Amino acid sequence: MTYDQSNAYILDAEHHLTEDQLKSLETARGIARLMDDQFRIGGIGIGLDGIIGIIPGIGDAFTTAMGVYHMKLADELGMGWGTKAQMAGNLGLDFVIGLVPLLGDFLDFGFKSHRRNMNLIEKKLEKRWKRV
């Protein structure tokens, strides 16, 4: 593993992630799928985020805590503060949306913060592969 000028992790000389990073990336993908798209109802993907979010307060806190995994992974991969701020914004907005009774629960099915944050990680990794 090498570092770029800002001391952020980049891919090694062979353009690979470490075993631990690959495992963490797969775990993050699984969490995003479970939380946002695991089940299909009428052709629409829904996940535990929308289902558990129905439980006032506790559900939204739980789903936000699950989303912290993506932020932790982004930090471990050395992603910049801009990416992590965007991820925090996605999680925060998802949390606030979920606090609105009934309407928020419905909107929670459509705003897929876990998938959005996973997409941010994937895009940053793609850029690194092209850059290295």
C-alpha positions in Angstrom: 0.0 0.0 0.0 1.3 3.4 -0.9 0.3 6.9 0.0 -0.4 9.9 -2.2 0.8 13.4 -1.3 -2.1 14.0 1.2 -1.2 10.7 3.0 -4.4 9.1 1.8 -4.3 5.4 1.0 -4.2 4.6 -2.7 -4.0 1.2 -4.4 -0.8 -0.8 -4.3 1.6 -1.0 -7.3 -0.5 -3.8 -8.8 -3.7 -1.8 -8.5 -5.2 -4.1 -5.9 -6.9 -3.5 -2.6 -5.7 -5.5 0.4 -7.6 -8.7 1.5 -9.0 -6.8 4.5 -10.1 -3.9 2.2 -11.8 -6.3 -0.2 -13.7 -8.0 2.7 -14.8 -4.6 4.0 -15.9 -3.5 0.5 -18.0 -6.7 0.1 -19.5 -6.2 3.6 -20.3 -2.6 2.7 -22.0 -3.7 -0.6 -24.0 -6.3 1.4 -25.1 -3.7 3.9 -26.2 -1.3 1.2 -28.2 -4.0 -0.5 -29.8 -5.2 2.7 -30.7 -1.7 3.9 -32.0 -0.3 0.5 -32.8 -3.0 -2.0 -33.0 -6.5 -0.5 -36.7 -7.1 -1.2 -38.8 -6.5 -4.3 -42.4 -5.4 -4.0 -44.2 -4.6 -7.2 -40.8 -4.3 -9.0 -39.5 -1.7 -6.5 -36.5 -2.5 -4.4 -37.0 -1.9 -0.7 -34.7 -2.7 2.2 -34.6 -2.8 6.0 -34.0 1.0 6.1 -37.6 1.7 5.1 -39.1 -1.2 7.1 -37.2 -0.7 10.4 -37.5 3.1 10.0 -41.2 2.7 10.7 -40.4 2.2 14.4 -40.3 5.8 15.7 -36.9 7.0 16.7 -35.3 3.7 17.3 -35.6 2.5 13.7 -34.1 5.6 12.2 -31.2 5.6 14.8 -30.5 1.9 13.9 -30.5 2.5 10.2 -28.2 5.5 10.6 -25.8 3.5 12.7 -25.7 0.9 10.0 -24.8 3.6 7.5 -21.8 4.6 9.6 -20.0 1.5 8.3 -19.8 3.1 4.9 -18.3 6.2 6.4 -15.8 4.1 8.3 -14.8 2.3 5.2 -14.3 5.5 3.3 -12.1 6.8 6.1 -10.0 3.5 6.0 -9.6 3.9 2.3 -8.3 7.4 2.7 -11.2 9.1 1.0 -11.2 12.9 1.3 -13.3 15.0 3.6 -15.5 16.1 0.7 -16.6 12.6 0.1 -17.1 11.8 3.7 -19.1 15.1 4.2 -21.3 14.1 1.2 -21.8 10.7 2.8 -22.7 12.3 6.2 -25.2 14.5 4.4 -26.8 11.5 2.8 -27.1 9.8 6.2 -28.3 12.9 8.0 -31.0 13.6 5.3 -32.1 10.0 5.5 -32.4 10.3 9.3 -34.3 13.6 9.1 -36.7 12.3 6.4 -37.4 9.2 8.6 -38.4 11.4 11.6 -41.4 12.8 9.8 -44.4 10.6 10.8 -45.9 8.5 8.0 -44.8 10.7 5.0 -41.1 10.3 6.1 -41.5 6.5 6.3 -42.9 6.5 2.8 -40.1 8.8 1.5 -37.5 6.6 3.3 -38.2 3.8 0.8 -37.2 6.2 -2.1 -34.2 7.9 -0.6 -31.5 5.2 -0.5 -28.7 6.7 1.5 -26.8 3.4 1.9 -26.8 2.8 -1.9 -25.8 6.5 -2.5 -22.9 6.2 -0.1 -21.8 2.9 -1.6 -21.9 4.5 -5.1 -19.6 7.3 -3.8 -17.1 4.8 -2.6 -17.2 2.8 -5.8 -16.8 6.0 -7.9 -13.8 7.1 -5.9 -12.2 3.7 -6.2 -12.7 3.8 -10.0 -11.0 7.2 -10.2 -8.1 5.8 -8.2 -7.7 2.8 -10.6 -7.7 5.2 -13.6 -5.2 7.5 -11.8 -2.7 4.9 -10.7 
